[in-house]
Amino acid sequence: MAGMKWQCGLALDRKMFEKFKESIEKIAEEKHVKDIVSVIKIDSIITLKDINIELIGEIKELEPFGEKNKEPLFICKNLKIDSIRALGLRQAFEADAEK
C-alpha cells in the first residue's frame, strides 16, 4: 500500500517466546541500540490558526505519499490536549486542543 511505513510481523510458538526475547535483547545490547537517538525531521512549525481547509488542500496536492514522498510532519508548540479519540481502525484520531 502506498504511504505505509516499513512494517513486519511474525508468528511465534508461545514455548519459544522467552528464547526469542532473550535473543533479540542480546542483539540489541551488542548493537548498542540504546545509544541510538531517533531524529524526527519536522517540515514546519505551525499554530492552530494555520490549520484550515486551504492547508489541507495544499497538502493533498503533494499526494501520493509513500517511501520516496513522505507525508509532511508539522509541530504545534505549547499545545494542551484536552481529549483524544480514535477514529475507526486506522491511525486517525480526533483531539480537542487549546494553546
C-alpha positions as CSV (number, residue, x, y, z in Angstrom):
1,M,0.0,0.0,0.0
2,A,1.2,3.5,-0.8
3,G,2.2,5.5,2.3
4,M,2.6,2.5,4.6
5,K,5.5,2.6,7.0
6,W,8.0,-0.2,6.9
7,Q,6.3,-3.0,9.0
8,C,6.7,-6.7,9.6
9,G,5.1,-9.3,11.7
10,L,5.8,-12.8,12.8
11,A,4.1,-15.9,14.3
12,L,5.8,-17.5,17.2
13,D,5.1,-20.5,19.3
14,R,4.5,-19.5,23.0
15,K,7.1,-22.0,24.1
16,M,9.7,-20.2,22.1
17,F,8.9,-16.6,23.2
18,E,11.4,-16.4,26.1
19,K,14.2,-17.7,23.9
20,F,13.2,-15.3,21.1
21,K,13.0,-12.4,23.6
22,E,16.5,-13.2,25.0
23,S,18.0,-13.4,21.5
24,I,16.5,-10.0,20.4
25,E,17.7,-8.4,23.7
26,K,21.2,-9.8,23.2
27,I,21.4,-8.5,19.6
28,A,20.1,-5.1,20.8
29,E,22.8,-4.9,23.5
30,E,25.5,-6.0,21.1
31,K,24.4,-3.3,18.6
32,H,24.1,-0.6,21.3
33,V,20.5,0.1,20.3
34,K,20.0,2.1,23.5
35,D,22.6,4.6,22.2
36,I,20.7,5.3,19.0
37,V,18.9,8.6,19.2
38,S,15.8,9.0,16.9
39,V,15.8,12.1,14.8
40,I,12.4,13.4,13.7
41,K,12.5,15.8,10.8
42,I,9.8,18.4,11.1
43,D,8.7,20.2,7.9
44,S,7.2,23.2,9.6
45,I,6.2,24.7,13.0
46,I,2.5,25.8,12.8
47,T,-0.1,27.2,15.0
48,L,-3.7,26.1,15.4
49,K,-4.7,29.1,13.3
50,D,-2.6,27.8,10.4
51,I,-4.7,24.6,10.2
52,N,-7.5,25.2,7.8
53,I,-9.1,23.9,4.6
54,E,-6.6,25.7,2.4
55,L,-3.6,24.0,4.2
56,I,-5.3,20.6,3.8
57,G,-5.8,21.3,0.1
58,E,-2.1,22.2,-0.3
59,I,-1.1,19.0,1.5
60,K,-3.5,17.0,-0.8
61,E,-1.7,18.4,-3.8
62,L,1.5,16.8,-2.6
63,E,0.0,13.3,-2.8
64,P,0.5,10.4,-3.3
65,F,2.7,9.8,-0.3
66,G,5.0,6.9,0.0
67,E,8.5,5.9,0.7
68,K,10.0,8.5,-1.6
69,N,7.5,11.2,-0.9
70,K,6.9,11.3,2.8
71,E,3.8,12.9,4.3
72,P,4.7,16.3,5.7
73,L,5.2,16.5,9.5
74,F,4.2,19.6,11.4
75,I,4.6,20.6,15.1
76,C,2.4,22.9,17.2
77,K,4.4,24.0,20.2
78,N,2.9,24.5,23.7
79,L,-0.3,22.8,22.8
80,K,-2.5,21.3,25.5
81,I,-4.5,18.2,24.5
82,D,-7.8,18.1,26.4
83,S,-9.1,14.8,25.0
84,I,-8.3,12.4,22.2
85,R,-10.4,9.8,20.4
86,A,-9.6,7.1,17.9
87,L,-11.5,7.2,14.6
88,G,-12.1,3.8,13.2
89,L,-9.5,1.1,12.8
90,R,-6.9,3.3,11.0
91,Q,-4.2,5.5,12.6
92,A,-6.6,8.5,12.6
93,F,-7.6,10.4,15.7
94,E,-9.6,13.4,16.7
95,A,-8.4,15.7,19.5
96,D,-9.6,18.8,21.4
97,A,-6.7,21.1,21.9
98,E,-6.0,24.6,23.1
99,K,-3.0,26.8,23.2
